Amino acid sequence: MAFSKAEREARHRAILEMMKKDHLQALLLIGDTNVGIGAFGDLRYYTDMFVIFNRQIVVLFPESEPVLFAYSEITRQAAIRRSSVKDCRSTENLIEDAAKLIKERGVSTGRIGINSVMLPLAWYQHLSQELPQVDWVETHDRIMQIRFQRSQEEMEIFRKGAQLGDEGFESAVKMIRPGVSEYEIVSEIERYARAGGAEAHFTLIGSGKFVFGDGNTLPLPYSPSSRRVEDGDSIVMEITPRYEGYWTQLVRTVNIGRPNRDIVKMHGVCCSAIKKGLECFKPGGTIKDVVLAMDSYVTNCGYLFKPPSGHSCGVDLLEARVSLKNEMVLEPGMAVIIHPTVFTSDGKNSFFWGETYLVNPGGYERLHRSTDELLTI
């Protein structure tokens, strides 16, 4: 779909090399339709194929061609047109046919790679029964190390996705007014992204009054509701298009009718915290370094710094958390959504803001061009 023949072949070679180093006789990649954590994207990364229905399985072998099993004839035909796998088969018995293929290729002992998060218990039991002498080996972390080595083609996809997020936000700003529902706002954001080529969209929204001391707090965003915007509201939007398989995210808040002085300072702290974190956002730094810098700044300003703070993204929306526990070393090509959440000292009011950044050899690239101004509509 998105990537050149050379890019797809490079991915194939990298995974085959991993299989050889780990002495794997076969490898199962499983994909489904969910917005997920990093474990969900191994099949998409390898096949460049968007799973629209049920699940798919790809079985790879060191010395023979891979086979893709799709649940329906529609998805099989799509896989033939769009995926990097030539041998695509339709079946309603995905794991049964995968096990049968493994035996047909002469594999009955040794090591076979799996992703235990994606492998249902019933499927594992079937594989264990059909191939009792096989050693089932967890391979997802090894594949993630390959996925984090981003190419120039991948980085360009990130840039195009971020542009859809920016322009979806601009389009929403033009139509937001008192009386408009959350559903309508989200519809406008996603309409723009879809027209621009987004294959999917994960849009969250929250609206309401934000007044200190009145028991009112703008909620963290969630799926839209029929609630209609009122004068004096604030609206927080988490705008997340998926372009050719890759996620980017823009988090923005706008005020309706008049400025909201209660959140101006929190907005400033949030933006400044990101700038402090970006001082560490470069090759050789770590995610933990970025979080420590943001945490220190927010705390020194008299606020509380608590999750969510962001996540690295790619084929999956949440490949790893931006947290103090994440000591991942930043490398060129890695994309990270940074959106620190600032809480008042009593923990009752919160505000968050952010966007997607790309690590490059000289430091970082801010993928979004949206203003950092707290807009009043």
C-alpha positions as CSV (number, residue, x, y, z in Angstrom):
1,M,0.0,0.0,0.0
2,A,2.2,2.8,1.3
3,F,5.7,1.5,0.8
4,S,8.0,0.7,-2.1
5,K,9.1,-2.8,-3.1
6,A,12.6,-2.0,-1.7
7,E,11.2,-1.1,1.7
8,R,9.1,-4.2,1.9
9,E,12.0,-6.4,0.9
10,A,14.2,-4.7,3.5
11,R,11.6,-5.6,6.2
12,H,11.4,-9.2,4.9
13,R,15.2,-9.6,5.1
14,A,15.4,-8.1,8.6
15,I,12.8,-10.5,10.0
16,L,14.4,-13.5,8.2
17,E,17.8,-12.5,9.7
18,M,16.1,-12.4,13.1
19,M,14.7,-15.8,12.5
20,K,18.0,-17.2,11.6
21,K,19.8,-15.7,14.6
22,D,17.1,-17.1,16.9
23,H,17.1,-20.5,15.1
24,L,13.4,-20.3,14.3
25,Q,11.9,-22.9,11.9
26,A,8.8,-20.7,11.4
27,L,7.2,-17.5,12.7
28,L,3.5,-16.7,13.2
29,L,2.4,-13.1,12.9
30,I,-1.2,-12.3,13.9
31,G,-3.1,-9.1,13.2
32,D,-6.5,-7.7,13.9
33,T,-8.5,-4.5,13.6
34,N,-8.0,-2.9,17.0
35,V,-6.3,0.3,18.0
36,G,-3.6,-1.2,20.2
37,I,-0.4,-1.4,22.0
38,G,2.8,-2.3,20.3
39,A,2.0,-6.0,20.2
40,F,-0.8,-5.5,17.7
41,G,1.3,-4.2,14.8
42,D,3.8,-6.9,13.9
43,L,1.7,-8.3,11.0
44,R,0.9,-4.8,9.7
45,Y,4.6,-3.9,9.7
46,Y,5.6,-7.0,7.7
47,T,2.7,-7.1,5.3
48,D,1.9,-3.4,4.8
49,M,-1.8,-4.7,4.9
50,F,-4.7,-3.0,6.8
51,V,-6.8,-5.7,8.5
52,I,-10.4,-4.5,8.2
53,F,-12.2,-7.6,9.5
54,N,-11.6,-10.3,12.0
55,R,-8.0,-11.5,12.1
56,Q,-5.2,-12.5,9.8
57,I,-2.2,-14.8,10.1
58,V,1.1,-14.8,8.2
59,V,3.4,-17.8,8.5
60,L,7.0,-17.2,7.6
61,F,9.7,-19.8,7.0
62,P,13.5,-19.3,6.6
63,E,13.8,-21.1,3.2
64,S,10.4,-20.8,1.6
65,E,7.7,-18.3,0.8
66,P,5.4,-16.9,3.5
67,V,1.6,-17.5,3.4
68,L,-1.1,-15.1,4.5
69,F,-4.4,-16.5,5.8
70,A,-7.4,-14.2,5.6
71,Y,-10.8,-14.8,7.1
72,S,-12.9,-14.0,4.0
73,E,-12.6,-13.9,0.2
74,I,-12.9,-10.1,0.3
75,T,-9.9,-9.8,2.6
76,R,-8.0,-12.4,0.6
77,Q,-8.4,-10.4,-2.6
78,A,-7.4,-7.2,-0.8
79,A,-4.3,-8.9,0.5
80,I,-3.4,-10.0,-3.0
81,R,-3.6,-6.5,-4.3
82,R,-2.2,-4.6,-1.3
83,S,0.0,-6.8,0.9
84,S,3.7,-7.8,0.4
85,V,2.8,-11.5,0.6
86,K,2.1,-13.3,-2.7
87,D,0.5,-16.5,-1.4
88,C,-2.8,-15.3,0.2
89,R,-5.5,-17.8,1.2
90,S,-9.0,-17.5,2.4
91,T,-10.2,-19.7,5.3
92,E,-12.6,-19.6,8.3
93,N,-10.2,-21.9,10.2
94,L,-7.2,-19.6,10.5
95,I,-5.2,-21.5,13.1
96,E,-6.1,-24.9,11.9
97,D,-4.9,-24.1,8.4
98,A,-1.7,-22.4,9.8
99,A,-0.9,-25.5,11.8
100,K,-1.5,-27.7,8.7
101,L,0.8,-25.5,6.6
102,I,3.6,-25.7,9.2
103,K,3.4,-29.5,9.1
104,E,3.3,-29.6,5.3
105,R,6.5,-27.5,5.2
106,G,8.2,-30.2,7.3
107,V,8.3,-28.4,10.6
108,S,7.4,-30.7,13.6
109,T,10.2,-29.9,16.0
110,G,12.4,-27.0,17.0
111,R,11.5,-23.4,17.6
112,I,8.6,-21.4,16.2
113,G,8.2,-17.7,17.0
114,I,4.9,-16.3,18.3
115,N,3.4,-13.2,19.9
116,S,1.8,-14.4,23.1
117,V,-0.3,-11.2,23.5
118,M,-1.9,-11.8,20.1
119,L,-2.2,-15.6,20.3
120,P,-5.5,-16.7,21.9
121,L,-5.4,-19.5,24.4
122,A,-7.6,-21.7,22.2
123,W,-5.2,-21.2,19.3
124,Y,-2.2,-22.0,21.5
125,Q,-3.9,-25.2,22.7
126,H,-4.6,-26.2,19.1
127,L,-1.0,-25.6,18.1
128,S,0.4,-27.5,21.1
129,Q,-1.9,-30.4,20.3
130,E,-0.9,-30.5,16.6
131,L,2.8,-29.8,17.1
132,P,3.6,-31.2,20.5
133,Q,7.4,-31.3,20.0
134,V,7.7,-27.6,19.0
135,D,9.2,-25.0,21.4
136,W,7.0,-21.9,21.1
137,V,9.2,-18.8,21.4
138,E,8.1,-15.2,22.2
139,T,9.4,-13.0,19.4
140,H,7.5,-9.7,19.7
141,D,10.2,-7.7,21.5
142,R,12.8,-8.8,18.8
143,I,10.4,-7.6,16.1
144,M,9.9,-4.3,17.9
145,Q,13.6,-3.6,17.7
146,I,13.3,-4.0,13.9
147,R,10.2,-1.8,13.8
148,F,12.0,1.0,15.7
149,Q,14.7,1.2,13.0
150,R,12.6,3.7,10.9
151,S,13.4,4.4,7.2
152,Q,13.1,7.6,5.3
153,E,9.8,6.3,3.8
154,E,8.3,5.8,7.2
155,M,9.4,9.3,8.3
156,E,7.6,10.8,5.3
157,I,4.4,8.9,6.2
158,F,4.6,10.4,9.7
159,R,4.9,13.9,8.2
160,K,1.8,13.4,6.0
161,G,-0.2,12.0,8.8
162,A,0.6,15.0,11.1
163,Q,-0.5,17.4,8.3
164,L,-3.9,15.7,8.3
165,G,-4.1,16.2,12.1
166,D,-3.2,19.9,11.8
167,E,-5.7,20.5,9.0
168,G,-8.5,18.6,10.7
169,F,-8.0,20.8,13.8
170,E,-8.2,23.9,11.7
171,S,-11.3,22.7,10.0
172,A,-13.0,22.0,13.4
173,V,-12.0,25.4,14.7
174,K,-13.9,27.0,11.8
175,M,-17.2,25.2,12.6
176,I,-17.2,25.1,16.4
177,R,-19.8,27.4,18.1
178,P,-22.4,27.2,20.8
179,G,-25.0,24.5,20.0
180,V,-22.7,22.2,18.0
181,S,-22.5,18.7,19.5
182,E,-19.3,16.7,20.2
183,Y,-20.4,14.3,17.5
184,E,-20.5,17.1,15.0
185,I,-17.0,18.3,16.0
186,V,-15.5,14.9,15.7
187,S,-17.3,14.3,12.4
188,E,-15.6,17.4,10.9
189,I,-12.2,16.4,12.1
190,E,-12.5,12.9,10.7
191,R,-14.2,14.1,7.5
192,Y,-11.1,16.1,6.7
193,A,-8.7,13.3,7.5
194,R,-10.6,10.7,5.5
195,A,-10.8,13.0,2.5
196,G,-7.0,13.4,2.8
197,G,-6.3,9.7,2.8
198,A,-6.5,8.6,6.5
199,E,-7.5,4.9,6.6
200,A,-8.7,5.3,10.2
201,H,-9.1,7.9,12.9
202,F,-9.0,7.7,16.7
203,T,-10.6,10.9,17.9
204,L,-11.3,11.7,21.6
205,I,-13.1,14.8,22.9
206,G,-14.2,16.4,26.2
207,S,-16.2,19.6,26.7
208,G,-17.5,21.6,29.6
209,K,-16.8,24.4,32.1
210,F,-13.4,24.8,33.6
211,V,-13.6,26.9,36.8
212,F,-11.4,26.5,39.8
213,G,-13.2,26.0,43.1
214,D,-16.6,25.3,41.6
215,G,-16.2,21.5,41.3
216,N,-16.0,21.9,37.5
217,T,-13.1,20.4,35.6
218,L,-12.7,19.8,31.9
219,P,-12.6,16.0,31.6
220,L,-9.8,14.1,29.9
221,P,-11.1,13.4,26.4
222,Y,-13.2,10.3,25.6
223,S,-15.4,9.1,22.7
224,P,-17.9,11.8,21.6
225,S,-21.4,12.3,23.0
226,S,-24.5,14.2,22.0
227,R,-23.6,17.0,24.5
228,R,-23.9,20.4,22.9
229,V,-21.3,23.1,23.4
230,E,-22.3,26.1,25.5
231,D,-20.9,29.6,25.7
232,G,-18.1,29.7,28.2
233,D,-17.1,26.0,27.6
234,S,-13.7,24.7,26.9
235,I,-13.1,21.8,24.5
236,V,-10.2,19.4,24.6
237,M,-9.5,17.4,21.4
238,E,-7.2,14.4,20.9
239,I,-6.8,14.3,17.1
240,T,-5.3,11.0,15.9
241,P,-5.4,10.1,12.2
242,R,-3.9,6.8,10.9
243,Y,-2.2,7.4,7.6
244,E,-1.0,4.4,5.6
245,G,-0.8,2.5,8.9
246,Y,1.1,5.1,11.0
247,W,-0.4,7.1,13.8
248,T,0.3,10.7,14.8
249,Q,-1.5,12.8,17.4
250,L,-2.3,16.4,18.1
251,V,-3.8,17.4,21.5
252,R,-5.4,20.9,21.7
253,T,-7.9,22.8,23.8
254,V,-10.0,25.8,22.7
255,N,-12.3,28.1,24.6
256,I,-15.8,29.1,23.5
257,G,-17.0,32.6,23.5
258,R,-14.5,34.1,25.9
259,P,-11.0,33.4,27.2
260,N,-10.7,31.1,30.2
261,R,-8.2,32.7,32.6
262,D,-8.2,29.7,34.9
263,I,-6.4,27.5,32.4
264,V,-4.1,30.1,30.8
265,K,-1.3,29.5,33.3
266,M,-1.7,25.7,33.1
267,H,-1.5,25.9,29.4
268,G,1.7,28.0,29.6
269,V,3.2,25.5,32.1
270,C,2.3,22.6,29.8
271,C,3.9,24.2,26.7
272,S,7.0,25.2,28.7
273,A,7.3,21.7,30.1
274,I,7.4,20.3,26.6
275,K,10.2,22.7,25.7
276,K,12.2,21.5,28.7
277,G,11.6,17.9,27.7
278,L,12.7,18.6,24.2
279,E,16.1,19.7,25.4
280,C,16.7,15.9,26.1
281,F,14.9,14.7,23.0
282,K,17.8,13.8,20.8
283,P,19.7,10.7,19.7
284,G,21.4,9.1,22.7
285,G,18.9,10.6,25.2
286,T,16.2,8.5,26.8
287,I,12.4,8.7,27.2
288,K,13.1,8.8,31.0
289,D,15.3,11.9,30.5
290,V,12.5,13.7,28.7
291,V,10.0,12.8,31.5
292,L,12.3,13.9,34.3
293,A,12.9,17.3,32.7
294,M,9.1,17.9,32.2
295,D,8.3,16.6,35.8
296,S,10.9,18.9,37.3
297,Y,9.6,21.9,35.5
298,V,6.0,21.3,36.3
299,T,6.7,20.6,40.0
300,N,8.8,23.7,40.3
301,C,5.9,25.7,39.0
302,G,3.7,24.5,41.9
303,Y,1.7,21.9,40.0
304,L,1.5,18.1,39.9
305,F,2.9,16.1,37.0
306,K,1.0,12.8,36.5
307,P,0.2,10.5,33.6
308,P,-0.7,10.4,30.8
309,S,2.4,12.1,29.4
310,G,2.5,10.6,25.9
311,H,3.6,7.5,24.0
312,S,5.8,6.5,21.1
313,C,3.8,5.7,18.0
314,G,4.1,4.0,14.7
315,V,2.1,1.1,13.3
316,D,0.6,1.0,16.7
317,L,-0.7,4.1,18.5
318,L,0.9,3.1,21.8
319,E,4.2,1.3,21.2
320,A,5.7,2.4,24.6
321,R,4.7,4.8,27.3
322,V,6.3,8.2,27.9
323,S,7.1,7.5,31.6
324,L,9.8,7.4,34.2
325,K,9.9,3.6,33.7
326,N,10.9,3.9,30.1
327,E,14.6,4.0,29.6
328,M,14.5,3.5,25.8
329,V,17.3,5.2,24.0
330,L,16.1,7.7,21.4
331,E,17.3,6.9,17.8
332,P,16.7,8.8,14.5
333,G,13.3,7.9,13.0
334,M,11.5,7.3,16.3
335,A,8.2,9.1,16.6
336,V,6.9,10.1,20.0
337,I,3.7,11.9,21.1
338,I,4.5,14.2,24.0
339,H,1.5,15.5,25.9
340,P,2.3,16.2,29.5
341,T,-0.7,16.4,31.9
342,V,-0.6,19.2,34.5
343,F,-2.7,19.0,37.7
344,T,-3.4,21.6,40.2
345,S,-1.8,21.0,43.6
346,D,-5.0,19.5,45.0
347,G,-5.2,17.1,42.1
348,K,-8.7,18.2,41.2
349,N,-8.1,20.1,37.9
350,S,-6.0,19.0,35.0
351,F,-4.9,20.2,31.6
352,F,-2.9,18.5,28.8
353,W,-1.5,19.6,25.5
354,G,0.9,18.2,23.0
355,E,1.8,16.8,19.6
356,T,4.1,14.3,17.8
357,Y,7.9,14.7,17.5
358,L,10.4,12.8,15.3
359,V,13.9,12.1,16.4
360,N,16.4,13.2,13.7
361,P,20.2,13.0,13.6
362,G,20.6,16.5,14.8
363,G,17.9,16.5,17.5
364,Y,14.2,16.5,16.8
365,E,11.5,17.6,14.3
366,R,8.1,18.9,15.4
367,L,5.8,17.2,13.0
368,H,2.8,19.4,13.6
369,R,2.5,23.0,12.5
370,S,-0.6,23.9,14.6
371,T,-0.3,27.0,16.8
372,D,0.6,26.7,20.5
373,E,-1.8,29.6,21.2
374,L,-4.8,28.8,23.4
375,L,-7.5,29.8,21.0
376,T,-10.8,31.5,21.9
377,I,-13.5,30.9,19.3
